Amino acid sequence: MQKTIIAIDAMGGDVGPEVTIRGLVQTHLERPNAAFLLFGNEEAIQAELSQHNSLQAVCTVHHCEKEVSMDAKPSVALRQGRKVSGMWRGVDAVKQGEAQAFVSAGNTGALMAMGKVVLRTLPGIERPAMAAIWPTVRGESVVLDVGANIGGTAAHYAQFAVMGAAYARTVFGLSEPEIGLLNIGVEEVKGTDEVKEAAELLTLSDLNFKGFVEGDGIGRGDVDVVVTDGFTGNIALKTAEGTARQIGEYLRQAMGSSLLSKIGYVFSMGAFKALRKRMDPNAANGGMLLGLNGIVVKSHGGADADGFATAVEVAIEAAEADILGAISSDIEAMQALLDDAWAQSLT
């Protein structure tokens, strides 16, 4: 069986190789058919890799002279990291066909900039969007954009919807995923002009568009794909993560508040462990930059080994599902709709 090869920014994130390598150890246990190209400081990578003999056989280390700092501006990262940073070389490995996907926990803006410069966008896509898998009461949903763009036009929202639907079909196996536009209310009169115009476009499309969705509908799982801009989506994502941690802390304090509570916790330990697992932000880590002509996945910079392993799993699933082909075929129909709408606006 042919191996799935994933390029890894081994130096990315708040910790670097200590987390990325331990994450790959977990991935290797679950996905023994995957192999990894590790980009970064060879000495630092080998120091961690030497502690995991089983992983060494499926890893190839490529030394890189520079790293992209987490606070570097995208323009600076492009200028200083071009062709020499692990982030650039990992993205380029996808372009050259040496890897089927790239995963980085590094600087989001730099990753998006390098992805657009090296891989370009798919035909018909104006802006790539970061898609996150969001745990819900009824399963999982796709939310995009969660950080790649600030604001957007109706056409951008429509393109996000196409990409999100393709992602849900290929990764979740849904034949007709339900799509909703995130808004401040479900009524047609509410929202910005761009969001209302996007709703009109999506109503005319062949997508399974269900209308507007409010913020509390994301966690309920009202739809399979939630479309918004990166500013709003990122705030929603970080708010949900913070709320999960807040509830977890409330539960910890409540369970230790009295002897009776502590006894009750002992008997309910299994249930609380299951709850903690479902509320763990690391379980939903890994945002794919949809719209690029190649698979790029962004891991949270502060993710632990479990979280990074989840991001790598997202990359493997996307690579094996041929999500790029699905987006390319669907965007043609949406582009025709956008062209018609534009022509009518001129008459």
N, C-alpha and C positions, 0 to 999 in steps of 0.2 A: 504494500500500500504506500502511495506517495505521501511524503511528509508535508505538513503544513508549516511553512517557514514564516516566523514572525520576527521582525526587527524590533529591538528594544533600546530605548534611551536609558541606559543603566545608571546614569548620573542624575536623572531628573527627580524632582520632588524635594521635599524638605530634608530627607535623610540620605537618599542616593542608593548605592549598591547594597547596603545592608537590608533595605526593604525590597528592592527590585529582585535581588537574587533569591531571597526567601520566598517571595511571591512566585517566582518561577519554579521553585522546588514543589510548591503545591500544584501548580499547573501541570508539571511533568507527571505527577502522580495521577491526575485526572485525564490528562491528554498525552499519553506516552508517544503518540505519533507526531507530536509537534516538535520542531527544532527552532533554535533561537540564534539570531545574530545580535550580539551585544556591542553597543557603541558607547565609548567613553574612555576614561583613564584606565589603561590596561592593568596597571599595578593595583589600583583600588579594586577593580573588578575581580582580578585573579585572587586577591586576598580573601574575598568573600566566597568565590567559586570553589576554592580549594577545600572548603569545609563541607562541600556537598559533592561527593564523588559521582553519584548517580546522575547528577545534572550535567557534569562536565562533558559527557559523551554527546550531548545534543546541543552544545553551545559553541559558537565561534566568536572570539573576541576581536574587535577591531579598535585599535587605539586611535583616539581623537585628541587633537591638541588643545581644543578649547571646549568650555561648557557655556551654556546660555544661562545667565543668572535669572532668578525668579522675578526680579524687579526690572529687568532690562526692557526698554521700549522696543517694539517690534522692528522699527527702522534700524536701531542700533544692533539688535540681534542679527538682522539680515546682513548688515555690513560687516560685523565682526565675526559672525559664525558661519558665513557662506563657505561651503565646501570643507570646513575644518572642524565644525562642532558635531557632536554626536547626534543632535537633533536634525541638522541638515542631512547628514550622511544616512541616518535612518530613513528619512523621508525619501531620499534619493534611491535607497535600496529598493523601495517599492516601485519607483519609476522605472528602474532598470530591470525589474522582474526578478531580482535576487530574493525578495521577500514578498509575501502576499498581503502583509499589513504591518503597520508600525504603531507602537504604543509608547507614550511618553507621559510622565507625571510632571513635566517641566512647565515653563512659562506658556500660558495659554495663547496670549497675543502673538508671541514669537512662533509658536507651533502653527497657528492659523496662517500667519504671513508666509512662513516657509512652505507650508502645504500648497498655498495658492501659487507661489512662484515656481516651485519645483513640479508639482503635479498638474497645475491648472485646474479649472472646473470642468465638469461634464457639459457637453453642449446643451444650451437652454437654461443653464443654472447661472444666475447672476451673483448670488452670494451663498457660500456654504453655510450650513447651520450645524450647531452641536446638538446632538440628540442624546437624551438620557433615558434609561430604563427606570421607570418609577413604580415602586411597589404600591399596590392598591388593595382595597378590601376584596375585590373579586379576582385579583391576580396581578398582572403587570400592564403598564401602559407606556407609550413612547411620548416624551415631551420634548419639543424643540421649538425655538432655539433656547438653549440655557446658558448662553454666554458668548457667542461668536459675533453677534451684531447688536447694535444699539438702534432701535427703531426699525422701520421698514415700510415699503409700499405694499399695496394690495397684491401686486404681482409677486413680491417676495414671500408674502404669507401663503399664496397659492402654491408657489414652488416648494415651500416648506411642507405643505400638506401632501404633495405628491411624494416627496422624499420620505416623510414619516410613514405614509401608507405602504410604500415599498419595503421599508424597514420592518414594519409590523407583519407584512405578508411573509417575508423571507425568514425572519428570525423567530416570530411567534407562530407562524404557520396559519395565519388567519386569511381566509379567502377574500373577505370584504371588510377590512377593519373600519370601525366607526371613527369618524374624525370630528373634532370640535375646535372652535376658536375660543381661546381664553379671553374673557371679557368681564366687565364689572356688573353684568346682569345678562339674563337670557333674552330680554326684550330686544326687538329689532332696532329700536330707536336709540339704544345705549351703545356707548363705545366711541372710539375715534373714527374719523372718516375713513382712514385706511382699513381698519378692522371691518367696518360695515361694507366697504367696497369689496374686501376680500370674501366676505360672506356671500355677496351676490355672485362673485365669480365661481366660488365653490358649489353654490346651488346649481349652477348651469353645467358643472363638470360631471364626469362619470364616477367621481369619488363618492363614497358613502358618507356624505356630510350631514351631521346631525344638528348643526347650529352652534349657538354660543354655549360655553361652559364657564361657570364661575369657579373661583379658586378652590372652594371646598369640594367641587366635583372631581378634582384631580385624584385625591385620595380615595374617593368613593369608587373610582373607576367608571365614571359615567360614559366615557368613550375610550377607544383603544389608542387614539392619537390626539394629543393636545398641541395645538399650534399657537405660538406666541413669538414675540421678539426676544432677543437675547437679554435685554435689560430686565424685562419683567420676569422672564423665565429663570434667570439666575437668582433674582431675589426670592422667587417662589421656592426654588430648590434649596437655597441656604436657609430659608425660614423653616422649611419642612425638616431639614437635618437638625437645626437647632431645637425645634419642638420635640423631635424624637429623643434627643439627649436630655431635654428638660423633663419630659415625662419619666424617662429612665431614672433620673436623679430623684424625682418625687417618690417613685416607687421604692428606691433604695432607702430613702429617709423614712418612709412609712413603715417598711418592713423591720427597721431597727429601732422604732420608737418605743417599744415595750416588750416585755418578756413574752406576752401572748402573741404579739405580732411576729416575733422571731420564731416561735414554735410553728405558727401558721406558715411562715416562709419555708420551713424545713419540709412540711408536707406538700407544699405547692411549688417546690423548687423546679420540677420538670416543666411546669406550665410557664414559670417566669423565664426559664432559659429559652423556651420556644418564643416567648414574646420578645425577649432581648434580641434574638436572632432576626426576627422579622423587622424590628425597628432599627437595626444596625445600618447606618448609611453606607458602610463598606459593602454591604450585600447588593447595593444598586450602583456601585462605582463603575465608571467607564462610559464616557460620552463620545460617540462616533461623530467625526466631522463629515456630515453628509454633504454631497455635492462636489467633492473633490474627485478627480480622476484617479482614485486610489484610496485604499482604506487606511485611515488614520484615527486612532482612538486616544482620547485624553483621559488620563487618570487624575484624581484629586492629588494635589501636591502633598497633602497631609495624610494620604491613605496609608494604612498599615499593610503588612504582607498579604493578609486576606483580601483587602480591597484591591491591591495591585493585581492579584491573581484573578479577581473578578473582571478587571479591565482587559486582561490578556484573553480571558475566555470570550469576552465580547468580540474582540478582534478575530479570534479563531472562528467563531460562529459566523461572523459577517463574511469572512473570506470564503468559507465553505458553502455559503448560501448564494453566492454571486449577486450580492445586493446592487452592485454597480450596473449590471445588466438590467435589473428590474427598474431602477430609477431611469435609466436612459430610454427604455421603451415607453414608460409612462409620461415622461416629461414632454414628449413630442405632442401628445394629445393636449396637454395643458398649454403648451406654447401656441397651438392653433387657436385655442379659446382666448388666450391673451391677445393674440394678433387681431382677432375679430372684435374684441372689446375696444382695442385701441382704434381700429378703423371706424367703429361706430361713434366714438367720441369726437372724431374729426368731422363727422357729417352733421 
